[in-house]
Each structure stands twice: as C-alpha cells, then as structure tokens.
Amino acid sequence: MHLKRFEDAETYEAPNHFGVTGLRLQGFEEGGPENQWVGLSQFLPNGGAGPDSTPFEKVYVVLDGEMTVIIDGEETVLRKFDSCTIAPNEVRKIENRSNLVCTMLVVIPYPPEAS
C-alpha cells in the first residue's frame, strides 16, 4: 500500500486552467500508482479550463459544488457526486458558473513516454 496524507499533497499548475488550485493526491512519486494519477481541483467561482483536449481520457468526479462541462456546444452541469469521462482528443471546456467553490476529483492516465 502506498499512503499519502492530505497534508503532504503538493499543488500543481494545470495548463490552460484558471481560477483553480490543484493538489496531486497520488501519482508521479516513488511507490505510487503505475497507470494513472489523481488530483483534487478546487475551482473558484468563474474558474475553469479549456477549451482543449488531451490524447488520453480523463475522469471528473464533483465532490462539492457544480461544474458546467461543454463539449461540441452541448452543456452538462455536474453536481455533487456526478461524474463523467472525457474521451481521448475530445475538446472540452469547463466552467464554474456558481458562486461556490467546486471541488473535483480528477483521474488521468500518465502521458505516454516520449520515445
């Protein structure tokens, strides 16, 4: 078992994100998960990300607040304990349109190693 206490989670900067603080809960560390990493993102009101895509899928789980996910012009609001999978290369934009902080768990596979 690889244990990491919340107080030991380090912040990270996610590209093309705004109004957010990200904490790496698991991943990119000796003895940690081998296939994916897990982040906890806290989006302020009007915070968000995108539009952009990644070559790998990702999973969002809203733990508190709400987040609007926009894909191909279609908007979906995720609320507490709702989740979604964003497919590889799917262009998405996310926006916290509420006046509350949105806390979201993010699970992402490691990027492919450059050869």
Residue pairs with C-beta under 8 A, 6 or more apart in sequence:
2 26
2 31
2 32
2 33
4 25
4 26
4 29
4 32
6 23
6 25
9 23
9 24
9 25
9 40
10 23
10 24
11 21
11 22
11 23
11 24
12 22
12 23
12 24
12 39
13 22
14 20
14 22
14 39
14 41
14 49
15 52
16 49
16 50
16 52
17 41
17 47
17 48
17 49
18 47
18 48
18 49
19 43
19 44
19 45
19 46
19 47
19 48
19 96
20 41
20 42
20 43
20 44
20 47
20 48
20 49
21 41
21 42
22 39
22 40
22 41
22 42
22 106
23 39
23 40
23 41
23 42
24 37
24 38
24 39
25 38
25 39
25 40
26 32
26 33
26 37
26 38
27 33
27 36
27 37
27 38
27 39
27 110
28 37
28 110
35 109
35 110
36 107
36 108
36 109
36 110
37 107
37 108
37 110
38 105
38 106
38 107
39 105
39 106
39 108
40 63
40 103
40 104
40 105
40 106
41 103
41 104
41 105
41 106
42 101
42 102
42 103
42 104
43 65
43 67
43 94
43 96
43 101
43 102
43 103
43 104
44 96
44 101
45 96
45 97
45 98
45 99
45 100
45 101
46 95
46 96
46 97
47 95
47 96
47 102
48 67
48 93
48 94
48 95
48 96
49 93
49 94
50 70
50 91
50 92
50 93
50 94
51 70
51 91
51 92
51 93
52 91
52 92
53 88
53 89
53 90
53 91
53 92
54 86
54 88
54 89
54 108
55 88
55 89
55 111
55 112
56 88
56 108
56 109
56 111
56 112
57 85
57 86
57 87
57 88
57 109
58 85
58 86
58 106
58 107
58 108
59 83
59 84
59 85
59 86
59 106
59 107
59 108
60 67
60 69
60 78
60 83
60 84
60 86
60 94
60 104
60 105
60 106
61 81
61 82
61 83
61 104
61 105
61 106
61 107
62 78
62 79
62 80
62 81
62 82
62 83
62 102
62 103
62 104
63 80
63 81
63 103
63 104
63 105
64 80
64 100
64 101
64 102
64 103
65 80
65 96
65 98
65 100
65 101
65 102
65 103
66 77
66 78
66 79
66 80
66 96
66 97
66 98
66 100
66 102
67 77
67 78
67 94
67 95
67 96
67 102
67 104
68 75
68 76
68 77
68 78
68 94
68 95
68 96
68 97
69 75
69 76
69 77
69 78
69 84
69 86
69 92
69 93
69 94
70 76
70 92
70 93
70 94
70 95
71 86
71 90
71 91
71 92
71 93
72 91
76 84
78 84
86 92
96 102
